[in-house]
Amino acid sequence: MTVDLASTPVRTLQTADGRLAYREAGSGQPLVLLHGGFIDHRMWEEQIPVLAASHRVIAWDARGHGASDNATRPFRQVDDLAALLRGLDAAPAVLVGLCMGGGIAVDCALEYPELVRAVVVSGVGTSEPVFEDPWVLEVAAEQQRALAAVDLDAWADAFVRWAIGPHRDAGDVDPGVTRLVREMGLATLGKHAPGEPDHHVPVTGTWERVPGIEVPLLALNGALDSPDHLAMAARLVDLVPGARSVGIPGAGHYPNMEEPARFNAELTAFLEELS
């Protein structure tokens, strides 16, 4: 079965804290796609049709991202995910998350293990990141300076550097990938006002608790991602019993967008092992 994304509408689930947006396709075992920070479910455009051939695929927009409502009071992203899984009767689900989304997936395995069948992360360890590489700190500082100056173009320029990574120049990356990353980032940033309160409440003690994760876990990383992102994923794999890691050659922080065929093949192989 081929899924036509253009005819697959963005839907919303009403929760106590507002609406969560998502796109759904296919049938069978639930599989939830969790995007990275400042972007939205569109990053999974090359995965949804492929995965929907064998799974019920749900690609959400996290609170404050994409078409989902902004937060108006303290919230935890993992609680939003649990509300989505329960509200859509989509548990236990395979959770596939990149960066921020991977951290949320790990949080869910810790906080709501009954809702999780397996976890796939990309470019992340847990929702408590450790950043110490000079290149990573430089890019983060560049974003902060741009935000302080309310210079959206400069912020977007810095944000796109995550897609390029520390080992390449902009010309080495498909311009379609960097263009979409920039577009999604600016769209999400545009949902928020300067100085807006940060209502997000983090999950804590994650690194200490991940050895207790009992579901299968795969880290599917872009081989050209930053040292910090790769190190955190490696640390997670070392701590979770039975976890393993696969690298995607020629891809950076968004391997599913840069090398979709290879990413999809590795993910599909993992899903076949589960069944």
C-alpha positions in Angstrom: 0.0 0.0 0.0 1.3 3.4 -0.9 0.4 6.3 1.3 -0.3 9.7 -0.3 0.9 12.2 2.3 -0.9 15.1 0.6 -4.2 13.4 1.3 -3.3 12.5 4.9 -4.6 15.4 7.1 -3.1 16.8 10.2 -5.4 16.0 13.1 -5.5 17.2 16.7 -6.1 15.5 20.0 -7.7 17.7 22.7 -5.9 17.3 26.0 -6.4 19.1 29.3 -3.6 21.4 28.3 -4.6 22.1 24.7 -4.4 20.4 21.4 -1.6 18.1 20.2 -1.3 17.8 16.4 -0.4 14.6 14.6 -0.6 12.9 11.2 -1.6 9.2 11.0 -1.3 6.6 8.3 -1.4 2.8 7.9 -2.6 0.1 10.2 -1.2 -2.5 12.5 1.2 -2.2 15.4 1.5 1.5 16.5 4.7 3.3 15.7 5.2 6.9 16.8 7.6 9.3 15.2 9.0 12.0 17.4 10.7 15.0 15.8 13.7 17.0 16.9 13.7 20.3 18.7 12.4 23.4 16.9 11.2 21.3 13.9 8.0 19.3 13.3 6.6 16.1 12.0 7.5 17.0 8.4 11.0 15.8 9.0 9.6 12.2 8.7 8.1 12.7 5.2 10.4 10.0 3.8 9.5 7.5 6.5 5.7 7.8 6.9 4.8 6.1 3.6 7.3 3.3 4.0 6.5 2.5 7.6 2.7 2.8 7.0 2.9 -0.3 4.7 3.3 -2.4 7.8 2.5 -0.2 10.9 0.0 2.3 12.2 2.2 5.3 12.0 1.6 8.4 14.1 3.9 11.5 13.6 3.2 14.2 16.2 4.1 17.8 16.7 5.3 18.3 20.2 3.8 21.0 22.3 5.0 24.4 21.1 6.0 23.0 17.7 4.3 22.7 14.4 0.6 22.8 14.6 0.3 21.9 18.3 -0.7 24.5 20.9 1.9 26.3 22.9 2.1 25.7 26.6 0.2 28.0 29.0 1.3 26.3 32.2 4.0 23.8 33.4 4.0 20.5 31.4 6.2 17.6 30.7 6.6 16.4 27.1 6.5 12.8 28.2 3.1 13.3 29.8 1.9 14.8 26.5 3.2 11.7 24.7 1.4 9.4 27.2 -1.8 11.4 26.7 -1.5 11.0 22.9 -0.8 7.2 23.1 -3.8 6.7 25.4 -6.1 9.1 23.6 -5.4 7.4 20.3 -5.5 3.9 21.8 -2.0 3.4 20.4 -0.1 1.6 23.1 2.2 -0.2 23.5 4.0 1.6 20.6 7.4 1.5 19.0 8.8 5.0 19.6 11.2 6.5 17.1 12.7 9.8 18.0 15.5 12.1 16.8 17.4 14.4 19.3 14.6 15.9 21.5 12.2 13.3 20.2 14.6 10.5 21.2 14.9 12.0 24.7 11.1 12.0 25.0 11.0 8.3 23.8 13.6 7.3 26.5 11.6 9.3 29.1 8.5 7.4 28.1 10.2 4.1 28.6 11.3 5.3 32.1 8.0 6.9 33.2 5.4 4.9 31.3 7.0 1.5 30.4 3.6 -0.1 29.9 3.1 2.2 26.9 6.3 1.3 25.1 7.1 -1.7 23.0 10.6 -0.6 21.7 12.7 2.5 21.3 14.7 3.9 18.4 16.8 7.0 19.0 18.9 9.1 16.7 21.6 11.5 17.8 20.7 11.5 21.5 21.1 9.7 24.8 18.4 10.9 27.2 16.5 14.1 27.7 19.4 15.3 29.9 22.0 16.1 27.3 25.7 16.7 28.0 27.3 19.3 25.7 31.0 20.0 25.9 32.5 19.8 22.4 33.8 23.2 21.2 31.9 23.1 17.9 28.6 22.3 19.7 29.1 25.0 22.3 29.9 27.5 19.5 26.7 26.8 17.5 24.6 26.9 20.7 26.1 30.3 21.6 25.5 31.6 18.1 21.8 30.7 18.4 21.6 32.4 21.8 23.2 35.6 20.5 20.8 35.7 17.6 17.8 35.2 19.9 19.0 38.0 22.2 19.3 40.3 19.2 15.9 39.1 17.8 17.7 38.3 14.5 15.7 35.4 13.1 17.8 35.0 10.0 21.0 34.7 12.0 19.3 32.2 14.3 18.2 30.1 11.3 21.7 30.2 9.9 23.0 28.8 13.2 20.2 26.3 13.5 21.0 24.9 10.0 24.5 24.2 11.1 23.2 21.3 13.2 22.2 19.6 9.9 25.6 20.3 8.3 27.6 19.2 11.3 31.2 19.9 12.2 32.8 17.8 9.4 31.2 19.4 6.3 30.5 22.6 4.5 27.0 23.7 3.5 27.6 22.7 -0.1 28.1 19.1 1.0 24.5 18.7 2.2 21.4 18.4 0.0 19.9 21.9 -0.2 16.5 20.4 0.1 17.3 19.1 3.5 18.8 22.4 4.8 15.9 24.4 3.3 13.3 22.3 5.1 15.2 22.3 8.4 15.4 26.1 8.2 11.7 26.4 7.2 10.5 24.2 10.1 12.8 26.0 12.6 11.6 29.4 11.7 7.9 28.3 11.7 8.3 26.9 15.2 10.3 29.9 16.4 7.5 32.1 15.0 5.0 30.5 17.3 6.8 32.1 20.3 7.3 35.6 21.5 10.6 37.0 22.8 10.8 36.5 26.6 8.0 34.0 26.6 8.0 31.9 29.8 9.5 28.4 29.4 6.8 26.1 30.9 8.6 22.9 30.1 9.4 20.7 33.1 12.3 18.2 32.6 12.4 14.6 33.6 15.3 14.1 35.9 17.6 11.2 36.9 17.4 9.7 33.5 20.9 8.5 33.1 20.8 6.8 36.5 17.6 5.0 35.5 18.2 3.9 31.9 19.8 0.6 32.9 16.3 -0.4 34.0 14.9 -0.1 30.5 13.7 -3.6 29.5 12.4 -3.0 25.9 14.6 -3.4 22.8 16.5 -0.2 22.0 18.4 0.8 18.8 20.5 4.0 18.3 20.4 4.8 14.6 22.8 7.7 14.1 24.2 9.8 11.3 27.9 9.0 11.3 28.8 12.7 10.6 26.8 14.0 13.6 28.6 16.0 16.3 30.8 14.3 18.8 28.5 15.1 21.7 25.4 13.7 20.0 27.2 10.5 19.0 28.8 10.1 22.5 25.5 10.4 24.2 23.9 7.8 22.0 26.9 5.5 22.6 26.6 6.0 26.4 22.9 5.1 26.2 23.6 1.9 24.3 26.3 0.9 26.8 23.8 1.4 29.7 20.7 -0.3 28.3 20.9 -4.1 28.4 20.8 -5.6 24.9 20.8 -2.2 23.1 22.8 -1.7 19.9 23.9 1.1 17.6 24.0 1.5 13.8 25.7 4.3 12.0 24.4 5.8 8.7 27.4 6.8 6.5 27.3 10.2 4.8 24.6 11.6 7.1 24.7 14.1 9.9 22.2 15.0 12.6 19.2 14.2 10.4 20.1 10.8 8.8 16.4 10.0 8.1 16.3 13.1 5.8 19.8 12.8 4.2 19.9 9.1 3.7 16.2 8.0 3.9 16.7 4.7 2.0 19.5 3.5 4.3 17.7 4.8 7.4 14.4 3.1 6.4 16.2 -0.2 5.7 17.9 -0.3 9.1 14.7 0.7 10.9 12.6 -1.8 9.0 15.1 -4.6 9.8 14.8 -3.7 13.5 11.0 -3.8 13.3 11.1 -7.2 11.6 13.2 -8.5 14.5 10.5 -7.3 16.9 7.8 -9.3 15.2 
